[in-house]
Amino acid sequence: MKLLKQFFDFYLRSSIHVALMILCIYEITVFEHKVDSTLYERLFIFFSSLSAYNFVKYFSFLKNNPQKITNNFKGILFVSIISLICSAGLFTFFSYAEQVIISIATLFLGLYTIPINSSLMNLRNIGGVKIHIVALCWTLMTLALPIINEVTFQDSSFCLSVIKRYLWIILAILPFEIADFNSDSKTLGTLPQVLGIKKTKIIGYFIVTIILILVYFGAVEVWLCYITMMIFYLYFLSTSSLVQSAFRNLFWVEAIPFIGWLLVYLQQQH
């Protein structure tokens, strides 16, 4: 039992879980927009997500506390380095347009994490910016990347898809911001810090409504997937509080895209 707990802890802390969930969002895009996808693209999404998340989570700690590196952290570091190497190799298989999308997301990731110089903050510490940088990077990697060769930016359906995906990611972040209300630096200017928890939840309910309207008018084939996911997001958002299990968000909220992917997968089998 202790070994299983250690494995589960490593699974979460090494970002394997969140990387798999980002892959699920990518797969939903592939089905929704009827685009072809290859194994190397799927592997890239997984490995790049894993290395990127660990970079964001642990860069500051690794920089400021190198003497506190434990064996468990060394394992996370090893997995992250291997993932980064795999991502770099897989990057060469993408088209020029796809490489541009990946490069833009990588640029924002770097600016989000690393201060431009010793006297300037990174983007993460600029009030109110954090949630939008995360939503932008996820939208680029899970939506723009798989369909960039199939659509034009002038296509209205593409624009609606971008809005829907962007709002979905913001909605997914809100339970985390509520849970981290006391631990987040006040300089971050998260929605709960600026508007309060109650108003943040109301905004979340409003976002759910907009997403479902966009699904109704533009993505009927995946309506069951989105409705089911929105129900789960509504539940976790409405019951979010300052005191809750650490695994509630890290595992269950993050796992909602898996439920959506599972419904899409079952739909494909019929």
Buried (B, 14 or more C-beta within 10 A) or exposed (E): EEEEEEEEEBEBBBBBBBBBBBBBBBBBBBBBBEBEBEEBBBBBBBBBBBBBBBBBBBBBEBEEEEEEBEEEBEEBBEBBEEBBEBBEEBBEEBEEEBBBBBEBBBEBBBBBBBBEEEEEEBBBBBBEBBBBBBBBBBBBBBBBBBBBEEBEEEEEEBEBBBBBBBBBBBBBBBBBBBBBBEEBEEEBBBBBBEEEBEEBBEBBEEBBEEBBEBBEEBBEEBEBBBBBBBEBBBBBBEEBEEEBEEEBBBBBBBBBBBBBBEBBBEEEEE
